Amino acid sequence: MAKNDNNSEKKYMKENKETMQPSPEQKDGIEEPNVKEYGKVQGGLVAFVILVIIIIIVLVSTDMFGLLN
């Protein structure tokens, strides 16, 4: 009996594999965002923050704010 079940299972799997359709390139529904462009924005933000920190250090060290009385 088990041998008969095994044969029918293999036959079922073979039939399903032949009728299965490949997944479409254009998926329906919600898609994940394209994150490739975030690298440029993130790099620019890091450069801007470093530049601001350098400017603040230079201004404080030259006593532009009058903090070193």
Residue frames relative to the residue before (quaternion, step in Angstrom):
aa qw qx qy qz dx dy dz
M 1.0000 0.0000 0.0000 0.0000 0.00 0.00 0.00
A 0.6586 0.5160 -0.3108 0.4510 3.58 0.97 -0.84
K 0.6240 0.5423 -0.3375 0.4502 3.57 1.09 -0.70
N 0.6360 0.5240 -0.3188 0.4684 3.58 1.02 -0.76
D 0.6458 0.5140 -0.3132 0.4698 3.61 1.00 -0.83
N 0.6478 0.5283 -0.3128 0.4509 3.55 0.99 -0.85
N 0.6550 0.5055 -0.3106 0.4679 3.60 0.98 -0.83
S 0.6698 0.4866 -0.3102 0.4672 3.58 0.91 -0.83
E 0.6223 0.5330 -0.3409 0.4610 3.58 1.09 -0.68
K 0.6559 0.5014 -0.3123 0.4700 3.61 0.95 -0.83
K 0.6405 0.5227 -0.3161 0.4655 3.56 1.03 -0.85
Y 0.6434 0.5221 -0.3099 0.4663 3.59 0.99 -0.87
M 0.6680 0.4998 -0.3016 0.4616 3.58 0.91 -0.93
K 0.6463 0.5182 -0.3206 0.4593 3.59 0.99 -0.83
E 0.6565 0.5040 -0.3134 0.4655 3.60 0.92 -0.84
N 0.6687 0.4976 -0.3062 0.4599 3.59 0.94 -0.83
K 0.6400 0.5306 -0.3313 0.4462 3.59 0.99 -0.79
E 0.6621 0.5069 -0.3055 0.4597 3.58 1.05 -0.75
T 0.7407 0.4122 -0.2304 0.4779 3.61 1.00 -0.74
M 0.5001 0.6581 -0.4393 0.3519 3.61 1.21 -0.18
Q 0.2962 -0.7379 0.5796 0.1784 3.55 -1.08 0.77
P 0.5015 -0.6382 0.4742 0.3412 3.60 -1.00 0.67
S 0.5762 -0.5901 0.4206 0.3781 3.57 -1.11 0.57
P 0.4878 -0.6880 0.4510 0.2920 3.59 -0.90 0.87
E 0.5644 -0.5959 0.4515 0.3500 3.56 -1.18 0.55
Q 0.7324 0.3244 -0.1958 0.5657 3.56 0.97 -0.89
K 0.1847 -0.8140 0.5436 0.0883 3.57 -0.32 1.22
D 0.4180 -0.6896 0.5333 0.2557 3.53 -1.11 0.71
G 0.7323 0.4252 -0.3054 0.4354 3.55 -1.21 0.48
I 0.7743 -0.3291 0.2614 0.4732 3.51 -1.29 -0.41
E 0.1555 -0.7780 0.6042 0.0735 3.55 -0.93 0.95
E 0.5271 -0.6047 0.4831 0.3509 3.54 -1.18 0.53
P 0.5207 -0.6546 0.4380 0.3293 3.60 -0.98 0.75
N 0.4881 -0.6276 0.5176 0.3161 3.52 -1.23 0.54
V 0.1433 -0.8439 0.5152 0.0439 3.58 -0.31 1.23
K 0.3985 0.7364 -0.4712 0.2773 3.60 1.21 0.15
E 0.6941 0.4886 -0.2823 0.4469 3.60 1.02 -0.73
Y 0.5376 0.6309 -0.4149 0.3752 3.61 1.17 -0.26
G 0.5507 0.6305 -0.3962 0.3771 3.62 1.12 -0.48
K 0.6611 0.5007 -0.3082 0.4662 3.59 0.96 -0.84
V 0.6606 0.4975 -0.3049 0.4724 3.57 0.94 -0.88
Q 0.6627 0.5055 -0.3032 0.4620 3.57 0.93 -0.90
G 0.6491 0.5111 -0.3200 0.4637 3.60 0.96 -0.78
G 0.6564 0.5051 -0.3067 0.4691 3.57 0.99 -0.81
L 0.6409 0.5243 -0.3179 0.4618 3.56 1.04 -0.79
V 0.6455 0.5075 -0.3175 0.4742 3.59 0.97 -0.83
A 0.6508 0.5081 -0.3169 0.4668 3.60 0.93 -0.85
F 0.6501 0.5198 -0.3142 0.4566 3.60 0.97 -0.84
V 0.6616 0.4999 -0.3096 0.4652 3.60 0.91 -0.91
I 0.6518 0.5027 -0.3227 0.4672 3.61 0.93 -0.84
L 0.6445 0.5198 -0.3197 0.4606 3.59 0.99 -0.82
V 0.6549 0.5019 -0.3134 0.4701 3.61 0.94 -0.83
I 0.6453 0.5109 -0.3249 0.4658 3.60 0.95 -0.81
I 0.6474 0.5077 -0.3234 0.4675 3.61 0.96 -0.80
I 0.6480 0.5121 -0.3213 0.4633 3.60 0.94 -0.84
I 0.6580 0.4995 -0.3165 0.4663 3.61 0.90 -0.85
I 0.6468 0.5102 -0.3270 0.4630 3.61 0.93 -0.81
V 0.6590 0.4981 -0.3124 0.4691 3.60 0.94 -0.84
L 0.6758 0.4922 -0.3046 0.4563 3.61 0.88 -0.87
V 0.6658 0.4786 -0.3129 0.4793 3.62 0.95 -0.77
S 0.6824 0.4932 -0.3047 0.4452 3.60 0.91 -0.81
T 0.7002 0.4104 -0.2751 0.5153 3.63 1.13 -0.47
D 0.4504 -0.7287 0.4129 0.3093 3.60 1.33 0.23
M 0.2107 0.8002 -0.5318 0.1801 3.58 0.95 0.82
F 0.7109 0.4393 -0.2551 0.4863 3.59 1.13 -0.57
G 0.4522 -0.7020 0.4393 0.3313 3.60 1.25 -0.09
L 0.3733 0.7528 -0.4693 0.2715 3.58 1.09 0.60
L 0.7221 0.4332 -0.2406 0.4827 3.59 1.14 -0.54
N 0.1172 0.8249 -0.5415 0.1121 3.61 0.64 1.08
